[in-house]
Amino acid sequence: MNRALVALMLITVLVGSATQDAFAIDPLPFKDRAQEVRFQNLTKQLRCLVCQNQDLGDSDADLAKDLRKQVFDMMQSGKSDAEIKEYLVARYNDFVLYDPPLKPGTWLLWFAPFALVTAGALVVVRILRRRSRQPLATIEPEEDW
């Protein structure tokens, strides 16, 4: 049993490392470490439009690769982070940002979780109040047989 468990763990580790190598992101020719850090920070703020639950820096989707290359090229041409974000928002809407701005078009994104939690709390309070108003059932002693 122990040998089977060790073999299974070993296979899991080997398969996991092989799949990580398969999804390695192609390195880009940065001028210096500061530019690489700037690129990583910027791509962490942008959402992959295919995966939707990953940032642009971590996604392996083809569109994400293209957008990373586009962001890199815009950085090389001297664009600021704000200009790059404005371009992507103009092209893909606020959804491309992980932290969309607070405006009428994004109110649902910002306030829906709070509204749902509040509604759920109100339902629980109402149920508890209704139960507390009901008389307690009287328990009659069981008869001996």
C-alpha positions as CSV (number, residue, x, y, z in Angstrom):
1,M,0.0,0.0,0.0
2,N,2.8,2.4,0.9
3,R,4.7,1.7,-2.3
4,A,1.6,2.4,-4.3
5,L,1.0,5.7,-2.5
6,V,4.7,6.7,-3.1
7,A,4.4,5.7,-6.7
8,L,1.2,7.7,-7.2
9,M,2.8,10.8,-5.5
10,L,5.8,10.5,-7.7
11,I,3.7,10.3,-10.9
12,T,1.7,13.3,-9.8
13,V,4.8,15.4,-9.2
14,L,6.3,14.3,-12.6
15,V,3.1,15.0,-14.5
16,G,2.6,18.3,-12.7
17,S,6.1,19.5,-13.5
18,A,5.7,18.4,-17.2
19,T,2.5,20.4,-17.6
20,Q,4.0,23.5,-16.0
21,D,6.9,23.3,-18.5
22,A,4.3,23.0,-21.3
23,F,2.6,26.2,-20.2
24,A,5.8,28.3,-19.7
25,I,5.3,31.8,-21.0
26,D,7.8,32.9,-23.6
27,P,10.4,35.4,-22.2
28,L,10.5,38.8,-23.7
29,P,13.7,40.8,-24.3
30,F,13.5,43.5,-21.6
31,K,16.0,46.3,-21.5
32,D,16.5,46.0,-17.7
33,R,15.0,44.5,-14.6
34,A,12.9,47.6,-13.9
35,Q,11.1,47.3,-17.2
36,E,10.4,43.6,-16.5
37,V,9.0,44.4,-13.1
38,R,6.8,47.2,-14.7
39,F,5.6,44.7,-17.3
40,Q,4.7,42.1,-14.7
41,N,2.9,44.6,-12.5
42,L,0.9,45.9,-15.5
43,T,-0.1,42.4,-16.7
44,K,-1.2,41.5,-13.2
45,Q,-3.7,44.4,-13.4
46,L,-5.2,43.2,-16.7
47,R,-7.6,40.3,-17.1
48,C,-7.3,37.5,-19.6
49,L,-10.3,37.9,-21.9
50,V,-10.4,34.2,-22.6
51,C,-9.8,32.7,-19.2
52,Q,-11.6,35.5,-17.2
53,N,-10.3,34.2,-13.9
54,Q,-6.6,34.7,-14.6
55,D,-4.6,37.8,-15.1
56,L,-2.9,38.5,-18.4
57,G,0.5,37.6,-16.9
58,D,-0.5,34.1,-15.9
59,S,-2.7,33.0,-18.8
60,D,-1.5,30.7,-21.5
61,A,-4.3,31.5,-23.9
62,D,-3.3,32.6,-27.4
63,L,-5.1,36.0,-27.0
64,A,-3.3,36.5,-23.7
65,K,0.0,35.9,-25.5
66,D,-0.9,38.4,-28.2
67,L,-2.0,41.0,-25.6
68,R,1.2,40.5,-23.6
69,K,3.2,41.1,-26.8
70,Q,1.1,44.1,-27.6
71,V,1.7,45.5,-24.1
72,F,5.4,44.9,-24.4
73,D,5.5,46.6,-27.8
74,M,3.6,49.6,-26.4
75,M,6.1,49.8,-23.4
76,Q,9.0,49.7,-25.9
77,S,7.5,52.6,-27.8
78,G,7.4,54.7,-24.7
79,K,3.7,54.5,-23.7
80,S,2.9,54.9,-20.0
81,D,0.9,52.4,-18.0
82,A,-2.1,54.7,-18.1
83,E,-1.9,55.0,-21.8
84,I,-1.7,51.2,-22.3
85,K,-4.7,50.7,-20.0
86,E,-6.7,53.4,-21.8
87,Y,-5.9,51.7,-25.2
88,L,-7.0,48.3,-23.9
89,V,-10.1,49.6,-22.2
90,A,-11.1,51.5,-25.4
91,R,-10.7,48.2,-27.3
92,Y,-12.0,45.6,-24.8
93,N,-14.1,47.7,-22.3
94,D,-13.6,47.9,-18.6
95,F,-13.8,44.2,-18.3
96,V,-10.1,44.0,-19.2
97,L,-9.2,45.6,-15.9
98,Y,-9.1,43.6,-12.7
99,D,-10.0,46.7,-10.8
100,P,-12.6,48.5,-12.9
101,P,-13.3,52.1,-12.1
102,L,-16.5,53.0,-10.2
103,K,-18.9,54.4,-12.7
104,P,-22.6,53.7,-13.6
105,G,-21.6,51.0,-16.0
106,T,-19.7,49.1,-13.3
107,W,-22.0,49.6,-10.3
108,L,-23.3,46.0,-10.7
109,L,-19.7,44.7,-10.5
110,W,-19.0,46.7,-7.3
111,F,-22.3,46.5,-5.4
112,A,-23.9,43.2,-6.4
113,P,-22.0,41.1,-3.9
114,F,-22.9,43.5,-1.0
115,A,-26.6,43.5,-2.2
116,L,-26.7,39.7,-2.3
117,V,-25.2,39.3,1.1
118,T,-27.6,41.9,2.6
119,A,-30.6,40.2,0.9
120,G,-29.5,36.9,2.3
121,A,-29.1,38.3,5.8
122,L,-32.5,39.9,5.6
123,V,-34.0,36.5,4.6
124,V,-32.3,34.8,7.5
125,V,-33.5,37.5,10.0
126,R,-37.1,37.2,8.7
127,I,-37.1,33.4,9.0
128,L,-35.6,33.6,12.6
129,R,-38.2,36.2,13.6
130,R,-41.1,34.1,12.2
131,R,-39.8,31.0,14.0
132,S,-39.5,32.9,17.3
133,R,-43.1,34.1,17.1
134,Q,-44.5,30.5,16.7
135,P,-45.4,28.9,20.0
136,L,-43.1,26.1,21.2
137,A,-44.6,22.7,20.7
138,T,-45.4,21.1,24.0
139,I,-43.8,17.8,24.6
140,E,-46.0,15.2,26.1
141,P,-44.4,12.5,28.2
142,E,-44.5,9.1,26.6
143,E,-46.7,6.5,28.0
144,D,-45.1,3.4,29.4
145,W,-46.1,0.3,27.5
